[in-house]
Amino acid sequence: SLHDALPILLGEGTPTLEPEKPLIPARTWRGGSRIGEDGESDYLVSSAVRVLEVQDAGAESIAEALAGSQVGGPAKIRERLFVSIAAGITLARLEKALGPSARVIRTMPNAPAMVGLGMTAIVRGTRATRADESFALSIFRAVGDAVALHDERLLDAVTALSGSGPAYVYLFAAALAEGAVAEGLPADLALRLTQQTIRGAEASLRLRA
C-alpha cells in the first residue's frame, strides 16, 4: 500500500493515516501511475524510482503488469530502479517478474520510520549497482538508519528483529502501564512513566554500546 511507501519517499515524521483509504489517489499523485484494478496494491510512484509494496499473492502479477505496460516495458525497466518493501518477496521472484534487465533492491523497513527513527536493511539484486545501493540507503536514512546486507537470507533474521521488534516493545510498554494502573496509578501518569523509562533505557543502551 502507499501508506508504507509515502513516509519513506517524503521523509515525513508523523503523517495522519486512515487505514482503509489510500493517502493520495493514484490519478492525483504527481509523477505517479497506476495499473490494474486493485485499489491498493497497484500504486507505483516516482519516475526514475518505483517503490513496490504489495501483498504476497499479488507480487508477481503487479510486477509482470508493470513490465508489460506503457509505464514499464523493457526499455523503461532498464531506466528505473525498483525498491521493494514487500515483505517476504525474494529478489529472484521480483527479477523474474520484472524481466532480465530489472534493477531491484529488496528492503525491510519498520514502523518507527513513520516517526523518523526507522531501521532498514537492504539487499541489492543481481543487476542493481553500487550506486543504486547507495541511493536506496539514502532514502531510508532520511527516516532513520539503514544498512546494506550482502546475503539476502539474512533478511529473515532482520524481519524477526527490527521488522517485528517494535511490536514487542509496544506490548511490553502496554504491560508496564497496565500493571501500574492496576496498582493504583492514574493512566496518564502510568503512560508517562512507561515512555520515559523506555526512552531512558534506550539511551543507556547506546552509551554502553
C-alpha positions in Angstrom: 0.0 0.0 0.0 1.0 3.6 -0.5 0.7 4.0 3.3 4.0 2.3 3.8 5.8 3.9 0.9 4.8 7.5 1.4 6.6 8.4 4.6 9.8 6.9 3.2 9.6 8.9 0.0 8.8 12.1 1.7 10.7 11.7 4.9 7.7 12.8 6.9 7.6 12.4 10.6 4.1 11.6 11.7 1.6 11.6 8.8 -2.1 11.1 9.7 -3.3 7.9 8.0 -6.7 6.4 7.5 -6.1 2.6 7.4 -8.7 1.7 4.8 -8.1 4.6 2.4 -5.2 5.4 0.1 -3.5 8.5 1.3 -3.4 10.1 -2.2 -5.4 8.8 -5.2 -3.1 7.5 -7.9 -4.5 9.8 -10.6 -3.6 12.9 -8.4 -0.2 11.6 -7.3 2.3 13.9 -9.0 4.6 11.8 -11.2 2.8 8.6 -10.4 1.0 6.0 -12.3 -1.4 3.2 -11.7 -2.1 -0.2 -13.4 -4.7 -2.9 -12.9 -7.9 -2.7 -10.9 -6.7 -3.4 -7.4 -7.5 -0.2 -5.4 -4.5 -0.5 -3.1 -1.7 -2.8 -4.3 -1.1 -1.2 -7.7 0.3 2.2 -6.8 3.7 2.8 -8.4 5.3 6.1 -7.5 8.2 8.2 -9.0 9.6 8.1 -12.5 13.2 7.0 -12.0 12.5 5.0 -8.9 9.5 2.8 -8.3 8.5 1.6 -4.8 6.8 -1.8 -4.8 4.7 -2.7 -1.8 2.1 -5.4 -2.5 0.7 -8.5 -0.7 2.5 -11.8 -1.3 -0.2 -13.1 -3.7 0.0 -10.1 -5.9 3.7 -9.6 -6.2 4.4 -11.2 -9.5 1.2 -10.1 -11.1 1.8 -6.4 -10.4 5.5 -6.7 -11.4 4.6 -8.5 -14.7 1.8 -6.0 -15.4 4.3 -3.2 -15.0 6.9 -4.9 -17.1 4.4 -5.1 -20.0 2.6 -1.8 -19.6 3.1 1.5 -21.2 4.7 2.9 -18.0 7.0 -0.1 -18.0 8.2 -2.3 -20.8 11.7 -3.5 -21.4 13.1 0.0 -22.3 11.6 1.7 -19.3 12.5 -1.2 -17.0 16.2 -0.6 -17.8 15.9 3.0 -16.9 14.4 2.5 -13.4 15.4 1.3 -10.1 12.8 -0.8 -8.3 12.8 -0.7 -4.5 10.7 -3.4 -2.9 9.3 -3.0 0.6 7.1 -6.1 0.1 7.8 -8.5 3.0 8.7 -12.0 2.1 9.0 -11.4 -1.7 12.5 -12.6 -2.8 14.8 -10.8 -5.3 14.5 -13.9 -7.5 10.8 -13.6 -7.7 10.8 -9.9 -8.4 13.6 -10.1 -11.0 11.8 -12.9 -12.8 8.5 -11.0 -12.9 10.1 -7.7 -13.9 12.4 -9.2 -16.6 16.1 -9.7 -17.2 17.1 -6.1 -17.2 15.4 -5.0 -14.0 17.5 -3.4 -11.3 15.9 -4.4 -8.0 16.7 -3.6 -4.3 14.8 -5.5 -1.6 14.3 -3.9 1.7 13.0 -4.5 5.2 12.0 -1.2 7.0 10.0 -1.0 10.2 7.2 1.0 11.7 9.3 3.6 13.5 10.2 5.0 10.1 6.9 6.8 10.5 8.4 9.0 13.2 11.9 9.3 11.6 13.5 6.6 13.7 13.2 3.6 11.5 15.7 0.7 10.9 16.0 -0.7 7.5 18.1 -3.4 5.9 18.6 -3.6 2.1 19.9 -6.1 -0.3 20.6 -5.4 -4.0 19.7 -7.7 -6.8 21.9 -9.2 -9.4 21.6 -6.2 -11.7 21.4 -3.4 -9.2 24.6 -1.3 -8.9 26.6 0.0 -6.0 25.2 3.4 -6.9 21.7 2.0 -6.7 22.5 0.6 -3.3 23.8 4.0 -2.1 20.8 5.7 -3.4 18.4 3.3 -1.6 20.4 3.7 1.6 20.0 7.5 1.4 16.2 7.1 1.0 15.8 5.0 4.2 18.4 7.0 6.2 16.1 10.0 5.7 13.7 8.3 8.1 16.2 6.6 10.5 19.1 4.3 9.9 19.8 1.8 7.2 22.4 -0.9 6.4 23.3 -2.9 3.4 23.5 -6.7 3.6 25.2 -9.0 1.1 23.3 -12.1 1.9 19.5 -12.0 1.2 18.9 -14.9 3.6 19.8 -12.6 6.5 16.6 -10.6 5.8 14.7 -13.3 7.6 16.5 -12.5 10.8 16.2 -8.8 10.2 12.4 -9.2 9.8 12.2 -11.0 13.1 14.5 -8.5 14.9 13.9 -4.9 13.7 11.0 -5.6 11.4 8.8 -7.2 14.1 10.7 -6.0 17.2 8.8 -2.7 17.7 5.6 -4.7 18.2 7.2 -6.5 21.2 8.3 -3.2 22.6 4.7 -1.9 22.3 3.4 -4.9 24.1 6.0 -4.6 26.8 5.1 -0.9 27.3 1.4 -1.7 27.4 2.0 -4.3 30.0 4.1 -2.0 32.2 1.5 0.8 32.0 -1.4 -1.6 32.7 0.4 -3.1 35.6 0.9 0.3 37.1 -2.7 1.2 36.6 -3.7 -2.0 38.4 -1.6 -0.9 41.3 -3.4 2.5 41.5 -1.5 4.9 39.3 -3.6 7.2 37.0 -3.4 6.0 33.4 -1.8 9.2 32.1 0.9 9.1 34.7 1.5 5.4 34.1 1.9 6.0 30.4 4.3 9.0 31.1 6.4 6.9 33.4 6.5 4.0 30.9 7.5 6.1 28.0 10.3 7.9 29.9 11.5 4.6 31.3 11.9 3.0 27.9 13.4 6.2 26.5 16.0 6.3 29.3 16.8 2.6 28.9 17.4 3.1 25.2 19.7 6.0 25.8 21.6 3.9 28.4 22.0 1.1 25.9 23.5 3.4 23.4 26.1 4.7 25.9 27.1 1.2 26.9 27.4 0.1 23.3 
